[in-house]
Amino acid sequence: MNTNPTLNTDKITVTNWAKRYSEIRNHSVLICEPLEIEDYVVQPIVDVSPPKWHLGHTTWFFETFILEPNFPGYQVFNSQYNFVFNSYYETIGARVIRTDRGNLSRPSVSDIYKYRKYVDEQMNSFLESEFLTEEIKPLLELGLNHEQQHQELLLTDIKYILGHNPLFPAYKKNEVSPKQFSENVEMISFSEGVYEIGFKGKGFCFDNELGRHKVYLNDFKIADRLVSNGEYLEFMQAGGYEDFRHWHAEGWDWVKQNEAKSPLYWHLIDGKWMNYTLNGLIELDLNDSLCHINFYEASAFASWKGMRLPTEAEWEVASNHFEWGNRWEWTNSAYLPYPNFKKEAGAVGEYNGKFMVNQTVLRGASEATPTGHSRNTYRNFFQTGLKWQFTGIRLAQ
């Protein structure tokens, strides 16, 4: 969750706010429709949160940041929920540690849906009241984008939960994933020079996108498409996971410690590579875009190809010249503040600034990204060893 002090809300009417709120909140519920009750509680690893926690946490945001301080007479649904659904806001108080979210058999799934219904009813009343002032609208927009962030995490976590069930159950049998493949790769050339990156214009952005600034780039080339499963399989078959020369030292340690041999969700069964998708376990599509690899793997593959990963500045400058949005794309840039970055006061300022260490920037979007929640200035970020997100590779040189 981030904050944006430049949000333009002048033309957003009360009706539009209520409509957007309802549509975005309902989409979270829609994502969970295929789940069984047992699926809502599972937390296989620390990075994955149980689906019911996402539903509760996003509801807690609106209750804590919008209703409690701004809607006179509002009664908190359950005073214990601040402890349960606070994610990492020190300003707000104590919370369940992240590793224990899967131990929360209570509140029940039905309790959390009652919580959502209660808060949504109160929010609808608030949105039609005189208490929705201009000062609150940027925070409301932030809450909606925060929910969309969790919708992507929700789908990503659901895939991890089901993909680590020994039965490999499908999330949806008819789930359609976008395809992007061309047999030939064109390297798009850019001349050295001074370019500008960062958010510009009206509308919403997160604070880490602000501070549009100039960057100097040398001549570079960038691929017009993502790396495919088939291309990455060639790397594996050439001994890519056994050749230390292509790996960062930390990456090579990761390979040995985890006995890494393939991307997440790939399984060699009876001599055939299978891939767990949202449609269940299917034969690996060699022409599909590679997915679920970490920064170490992306860098090693690029080295094996005699290339590299683009910087985030190169990616943004070039992004209007290729299709993106199928996979989050690893860059070779550390997640650092832009010039003049400033943390906001209070709890809403806790999100971005304190995570600007030991993280690597991802650019683009993925098939899990909600519609309308992507732009070429969006700066996603994860730790180098994580691979449960919908991550892929675009090469540069």
Residue, then its C-alpha position, 0 to 999 in steps of 0.5 A: m500500500n502506497t500513497n500518492p499526493t498528486l491524485n486528481t479526483d476532481k471529476i470523480t462523482v459520488t456515483n462513480w466512487a460508489k460504483r468503483y468501490s463496489e466493482i473492485r470489492n466484488h472482484s476480490v470475492l469473484i477471485c475466491e469463488p472457485l475455492e473450497i472452504e479448506d483452501y481459504v486457510v492454507q499458508p504453505i510458506v511465509d510469503v503466501s498468505p491464506p486467501k481469507w487473510h487477504l479478504g480480511h486485510t483489505t477490509w480492515f484497510f477501509e475500516t481503519f483508514i477511512l471509516e474509523p477516523n472520518f465517519p462519525g458514529y462508526q462502530v468497529f465490527n470486531s476490536q480484535y480484527n486490528f490485531v489479526f489483519n494489520s499487515y506491517y503498520e507499526t503506527i497502527g499497533a500490534r499484529v499477528i506475525r506473518t508466519d502465523r497467518g495460517n494458524l488463524s482458524r478463527p475468525s472463520v471464513s463466514d465471519i470474514y465475509k460478514y465483516r466484508k458485508y458490514v464494512d461495505e454497507q458502511m462504506n456505501s453510506f459514507l460515500e453518499s454522505e457529506f463526510l466524503t471530503e476532497e481531503i479523503k478522496p486520495l486515501l480512498e483511491l489508495g484503498l482501491n488500488h491497495e485492494q487491487q494489489h491484494q487481488e494479484l497477490l490473492l490469485t498468486d497465493i491461490k496458485y501456490i496453495l493449489g500447486h503444492n497440493p499433491l493432487f494438483p487441483a485446477y483453480k478453474k478448468n476454463e481459465v484462459s492465460p494470455k499467450q505471447f510468442s513469436e519464433n523470431v526475436e527482434m532486438i530493438s535498438f536505442s541510442e545513447g542519450v538523456y531520457e526521462i522516467g517516472f510518472k507524469g500526468k493526471g490520475f493515480c500512481f504510487d509514491n515510488e513512481l514520483g520524482r520524474h527525472k532524467v537518466y543517461l543511457n548508453d546505446f542498448k538493445i532490448a528484446d521485443r518479446l519475452v523468453s519462452n518455456g522452450e528457450y529456458l528448457e534449452f538452458m536447463q538441458a545444456g546444464g544451466y543449473e550445473d554451471f556456476r559460471h552463469w550465476h551470481a555467487e548468492g544465486w549459486d548458493w541458492v541453487k546448491q541449497n535448494e537443489a534447484k533444477s527448474p522453474l516453479y511448477w515444472h515437474l518431470i513426470d515419466g520423462k515428460w515436462m509438465n507444468y502446473t497452471l491455473n487449469g491444473l497440471i498440463e504438458l509444458d507449452l514450449n511456446d508459452s512465455l516463461c513464468h515463475i523464475n527468480f532473479y538468480e535464474a533470470s540473470a543466469f539465463a541471460s548470462w548463458k545467452g551472452m546477454r543481460l537483463p535490462t535496467e528499469a530505466e531502459w525498460e521504461v524508455a523502451s516499453n512503448h515499443f513492445e508488448w508487455g503485461n503478460r509477465w512481471e519482468w525482472t530488471n537489473s535494478a535495485y529498488l531505490p528511491y527516485p530523486n526527491f522521494k518523500k515518505e508520507a506522514g503517518a501509517v500510509g507512509e510506512y509501505n514503500g520507503k522502508f522496503m527500499v533495501n535488498q529488493t530488485v525491481l520488476r516492471g510491467a504486469s502479469e496475467a494476475t494483474p487486475t484490469g486497469h491496475s498497470r502502467n509502464t511507470y509501475r515499480n513492483f519489487f521483490q527479493t531476488g530469491l522469490k519466484w511465486q509471482f508471475t515473473g519472466i525474462r526480457l533480454a537486453q544487451 
